[in-house]
Amino acid sequence: MKGISVAKRTNYSFEKRQKDLAKKKKREEKLKKKQERKASGVETIVQIDEYGNVVEIEVDADGNPIVDSDDDDDDEGDDE
């Protein structure tokens, strides 16, 4: 019976384990990130605007929106 080859079987257990480990890692990272935000006093509020777009707003412990100083959108109309 030499010359008969058997096709290699897929190891579904290994694939499932890898997928489960990836999910667990992602869940742990998400929880860690959430705990860091909570500890810093910054909370993210998710809203939907009138056009159906998702808008995330970061607020401090008092509920005041946190404004990024990087946003330079106020110089509209300048052609320089």
Secondary structure, 3 states (H helix, E strand, C coil): CCCCCCCCCCCHHHHHHHHHHHHHHHHHHHHHHHHHHHHHCCEEEEEECCCCCEEEEEECCCCCECCCCCCCCCCCCCCC
